[in-house]
Amino acid sequence: MEARFCPRCGARLQDKPPTTCVACRYELYVNARPTANLVVHDGRRFLAIKRVMEPRAGLWEVPGGFCDGWEEPAVAAVREAREELGVQITLGDLIGLYIGTYEYQDERLPVLECFYLATLADGAQLALDPRESSDHTWFDLDRPPPLAFESMDRAIAEAARRLGL
């Protein structure tokens, strides 16, 4: 984050965050934004969707997104499945937490990515949100394609390990 001015009083900052505004003493930090992501699996395969938005449009990813203001990551994961896939899921165990980078509005932002195992609810029929993704497919957990974000590669590898693949 390249903050140059205090978000509270507008005074010019002396240093990059973490820093303290000399005018109003506001302490400014760059904290990772939380995300909730799903490795939706059927035991041997995982569901991937193709991104339509930048960054990294056209690459495969797992469903997920940013947590809302006071939203718990597990709740956000269920919401993201409903919004992006149009389905209910059964949320499983937390796979892991990873620090990643997300490019937004010409800034590189730190993100805290929370990955969960999940399965589709019985009889679920995918209905992708075309603003989010253009396609979906199932890949073998032990042979994933290159994914949009490095943290997804790590989460898929850990999911495969946990599922005994």
N, C-alpha and C positions, 0 to 999 in steps of 0.2 A: 504494500500500500504506500503510495507516494503522497501522503497528506502534507500539505504545506501550510494550511491554516487550521486554527483551532475550530472544531465543530461547535463549540459552545459560545465563544465570544468573537471569533473571526480574526483574532490576532495571528500574525505570522509565527509559525513554529520555528524554534531554533534548531531542532534536530528531527530526524525521521523517528517514527514510533518504534519502540516505546519511548515516550517523552512526556514532559510536563510543560504546559503552556505557562510562559513567564508572566502573562497578563492576568489570567484568572485561576491559575494553579490546577486546571483540569488535566488529569492524567489520561493520556491517549495510548491505547494498546492496539496491536493487530492480533485479534483472536481468530482461531479457526471457526468457520461456520459449519454447523453440523448438517450432515446428510443422512438419509436412511435409504439403503439399497437392498435389493432382494436377489438371492440366488434361488430362483424358482426351479425346482428339480423334480425328476420322476424316478430318482434312484441312480440312474446312470448318465442322464443328460440334463442340461440346463437350458432355460429359455433365454434367448438373446433377442434384442430389438435393435433396429437400425436407426441411428440418430438422424433427425432432420434439422436440428438447430446447432448453431455454433456454440461452443467450440467443438471441433472434431465431427462435424456433420458427415454422414455417410458411413461412419464406423459402427461396428456392433458394440452394444453395451448391455448391462443388466438393468432392469427397471429400478427406478429410484429418483430421488431428488432432495432438495433442501427441506429441512424441518421448518415449520412456521414458528413464529416468535417464541411461544412457551410450550411448544408441542414436543412430547417425548418421542425419541427416535422410533420406538416400536409402533407407536400410533401413526407416525408419519409413513412408515413402511407399508402399513395396511392401506392408508389413504393413497399412497403413490400407486399401489397395485390397482386400486379401484379407478384412479384417474388415468393412468397410462395404459392399462391392460383391459379395463372394463370388467374386472372379475373380483370375486372374493378369494382370498387365499387363507391358508392355515399357516400362521407364522410359527417358525421353528426357532432353533437356538441361534444366538448371536455367534457369528463366525469370527468376527474380529473388528477392531478399530484401526484405521489407517489414516495417516496424514497425507493429504494429496494437495494438488494445485488445481485451481479452476480459473480460467481466463474470462473475465467479465468486465465490460465497459473499459477496455484497454488497461486493465489491471490484472496482475497475478495474485489471486487470493488464496490463503490457506484454507483448506476444508478438513473437517474431521469426519471421515466416512465410516459409517456404521453399516456393516453387512450382516444380513440375517438369512438363514435357510428358510425356505417356504415351499409349500406345495399348493397346487390349484385346488379349489374346492371341487367336490364331485360335480361332474357335469358342466364345469365352467367352459364357456365359449369366449375366446379372446375377442375383444373389440378395441383395437388400438386407437389411441388418440392421434389423428393425423398431424396435429401440431407438434407432437413429440417424436413419433417414429413412423417409418414408411414400410416396414416389413418386420417379420419375426421368423425365427426358426429355432430348432433344438439342436444343440451341439453336445458331443460327448464331453463330460466333465474332465476326462483325462486327455482330451485333445481339443482345447478351445482355440478359436481363431484369435488373431490380434484384437484386443479390445480397446475401446476409446481411452480408457484411463488405466494407468499402471496399477492402481489399487484394485481394480477389478480383476486383473490377472492374479494378484496375490490372493484375493478372496476366493476365486475359482479354484486355485491350487489347494487352499486350505479346506474348501468344501469337499473336494475330491478326496483329500486325505481323511477327513472326518467320516465320509461315507464309505471308506474302505476301498477306494479305487486306485 
